[in-house]
Amino acid sequence: MSRRRPEPTRKAMRIFLVRHGESLGNVDKSVHAKLPDHAISLSERGREQARAAGAFLANYCRGTDRIRIWTSPYRRTRETAQHIFDALERYPVDIREHFNLCEQQFGLFDGISDEDLPHRFPQEHAYYAMCEEHEGRFWARMPLGERRFDVAIRIHQAFGTFHRDAERHDIRNLIVICHGVSLRAFVMQWLHLTPEWFDQEPNPGNAWIRLVKDDEDRGYIYRGPGASSES
């Protein structure tokens, strides 16, 4: 009688989702009137946050074989990624970019305060507000921009890349550096959650780190200095 050979134990896949550090646009919305969103850099505090997040990951990932950093190609995420990469210098780590990880395109609403929107774009804002009133912010399109629905679709399109990292190259520790909306869209799509979950889930703070291990959401394991390191 032949015995069935036991299947090898599959290594867990860990995805560390990181929002970029504080940007100049987070500090002062008027920056958006001078620069397009993709060109806005980190503030000095944002650089400090990115370095601290990198130090946390360097300690958390002790004993890890290989790490790959995936980043949105926006300036503030690239800068965050570089600080984290520098903190992981003793690990086998590389950085790659995926444009599907970029921030929601806010179009004509970009950088305009909520108070000014009804006056600047009355018809567009009225439609957006109607969707929002009926718990449909997920479906409301920014004029000349995206819906959160659109962000969720393109984030899902990036998943094949991350699965190939694990299955073909045995890279099972990924650090994904993106933005508040795209981070929530990632969690929603990876864990098959609902649009209602998305709209109720608050944005993470700058440089917060959320861990998804296989199909389990471990929540934010890092929220800045003094944060818990529970896995």
C-alpha positions in Angstrom: 0.0 0.0 0.0 1.4 3.3 -1.0 1.2 6.2 1.3 0.4 9.7 0.1 3.3 12.0 0.5 2.3 15.0 2.7 2.2 18.3 1.0 4.9 20.8 2.0 3.9 23.4 4.5 3.0 26.6 2.7 4.6 29.7 4.0 2.3 32.5 5.1 2.0 35.6 2.9 2.4 38.9 4.8 1.4 42.2 3.3 2.3 45.4 5.2 0.1 48.2 3.9 1.7 51.6 4.6 0.2 55.0 4.0 2.8 57.6 3.0 4.1 60.0 5.6 2.6 63.4 6.1 2.8 65.4 2.8 2.9 69.2 2.2 -0.7 68.8 1.0 -1.8 67.3 4.2 -0.4 70.3 6.0 -1.7 73.0 3.7 -4.4 72.3 1.0 -3.5 75.4 -0.9 -0.4 73.4 -2.1 -2.8 71.7 -4.5 -3.3 74.9 -6.4 0.4 75.1 -7.2 1.3 71.5 -7.8 -0.5 68.5 -9.3 -1.2 65.8 -6.7 1.5 63.3 -7.9 4.3 66.0 -7.5 3.6 66.8 -3.8 6.4 65.8 -1.5 6.7 64.8 2.1 6.9 67.4 4.9 9.8 67.3 7.3 7.5 65.6 9.8 6.5 63.2 7.1 10.1 62.2 6.5 10.5 61.6 10.2 7.3 59.5 10.2 8.6 57.4 7.3 12.0 56.8 9.0 10.2 55.7 12.2 7.9 53.4 10.2 11.0 51.9 8.6 12.7 51.3 12.0 9.5 49.6 13.2 9.5 47.3 10.1 13.2 46.5 10.4 12.5 45.3 14.0 9.3 43.5 13.2 10.7 41.6 10.2 13.7 40.1 12.0 14.4 36.7 10.6 12.6 37.4 7.3 14.2 35.8 4.2 13.3 38.4 1.6 11.2 41.5 1.3 9.9 43.4 -1.7 8.6 47.0 -1.5 5.9 48.0 -3.9 5.1 51.7 -4.1 2.8 54.1 -5.8 4.8 56.3 -8.2 3.7 59.6 -6.5 6.5 61.7 -5.1 5.4 61.3 -1.5 5.1 57.5 -1.7 8.5 57.2 -3.4 10.1 59.3 -0.7 8.4 57.2 2.0 9.5 54.0 0.2 13.1 55.2 0.1 13.2 55.9 3.8 11.8 52.5 4.6 14.2 50.8 2.2 17.1 52.6 3.9 15.9 51.3 7.3 15.9 47.7 5.9 19.5 47.8 4.7 20.4 44.6 6.4 17.7 42.6 4.7 17.5 41.3 1.1 15.0 43.9 -0.1 14.2 45.7 -3.4 11.8 48.4 -4.5 9.4 48.3 -7.4 6.6 50.6 -8.6 3.0 49.9 -9.6 1.0 52.8 -10.9 -2.3 51.0 -9.9 -1.4 51.9 -6.3 -1.7 55.6 -6.9 -4.1 57.9 -5.0 -7.7 58.5 -6.1 -7.9 61.1 -8.9 -10.0 63.9 -7.3 -10.3 65.8 -10.6 -11.8 69.3 -10.3 -12.4 68.7 -6.5 -8.7 68.4 -5.9 -7.5 70.7 -3.1 -10.8 72.6 -2.8 -12.4 72.8 0.7 -15.8 71.2 1.3 -17.2 74.7 2.0 -16.1 76.0 -1.4 -17.3 73.0 -3.5 -21.0 74.0 -3.7 -20.1 77.4 -4.9 -17.3 76.4 -7.4 -19.1 73.4 -8.9 -22.8 73.5 -7.9 -24.2 70.9 -10.2 -21.3 68.4 -9.8 -21.3 68.8 -6.0 -25.1 68.4 -5.9 -24.8 65.0 -7.6 -21.9 63.9 -5.4 -23.8 65.0 -2.3 -26.9 63.1 -3.4 -24.9 59.9 -3.6 -23.2 60.6 -0.3 -26.6 61.1 1.4 -27.7 57.7 0.3 -24.6 55.9 1.6 -23.2 55.9 -2.0 -20.0 57.8 -1.7 -18.3 54.7 -3.1 -20.2 55.2 -6.4 -19.9 59.0 -6.6 -17.5 60.2 -9.3 -15.3 63.2 -8.9 -15.7 65.5 -12.0 -12.7 64.7 -14.3 -11.6 62.2 -11.6 -12.4 58.8 -10.2 -15.0 57.1 -8.0 -13.8 55.0 -5.1 -15.3 52.1 -7.2 -12.7 52.9 -9.9 -9.9 52.8 -7.4 -11.0 49.4 -6.1 -11.0 48.0 -9.6 -7.5 49.1 -10.4 -6.2 48.0 -7.0 -7.6 44.5 -7.7 -5.9 44.4 -11.1 -2.5 44.7 -9.2 -3.1 41.5 -7.2 -1.8 39.2 -9.8 1.6 40.9 -9.5 1.7 40.2 -5.8 0.6 36.6 -6.1 3.3 36.0 -8.7 5.9 37.4 -6.3 4.8 34.7 -3.8 4.2 31.8 -6.2 7.1 32.2 -8.7 9.7 34.0 -6.6 8.8 32.9 -3.1 8.6 36.5 -1.9 6.1 36.3 0.9 6.8 39.6 2.7 5.5 42.6 0.7 5.5 46.2 1.9 2.9 48.1 -0.1 3.2 51.9 0.2 0.2 53.8 -1.1 -2.4 56.3 0.0 -5.4 56.4 2.3 -8.1 55.5 -0.3 -6.0 53.0 -2.1 -5.0 51.3 1.1 -8.7 50.8 2.1 -9.5 49.6 -1.4 -6.7 47.0 -1.1 -8.1 45.7 2.2 -11.7 45.7 0.8 -10.8 43.7 -2.4 -8.3 41.3 -0.8 -10.7 40.3 2.0 -13.9 40.5 -0.2 -15.5 43.2 1.9 -18.4 45.5 0.9 -18.7 49.1 -0.4 -20.5 49.9 2.9 -17.4 48.7 4.8 -15.2 50.9 2.6 -17.3 54.0 3.3 -17.4 53.4 7.0 -13.7 52.6 7.4 -11.7 55.7 8.3 -8.5 56.7 6.6 -5.3 55.6 8.4 -3.0 58.2 9.8 0.2 59.1 7.9 2.8 56.2 8.0 0.4 53.8 9.8 1.0 50.2 8.9 -1.7 47.6 8.5 -0.9 43.9 8.3 -2.8 41.4 6.2 -1.6 37.8 6.7 -2.9 35.5 4.1 -6.7 36.1 4.2 -6.7 37.6 7.7 -6.7 41.3 8.6 -4.5 41.9 11.6 -5.4 45.6 11.7 -2.9 48.5 12.2 0.1 47.1 13.9 1.9 50.5 13.9 0.4 54.0 14.4 3.5 56.0 15.2 6.0 56.1 18.0 5.0 53.8 20.9 2.6 51.7 18.8 1.9 48.1 19.6 3.8 45.4 17.7 1.1 42.8 18.0 1.1 40.5 15.0 
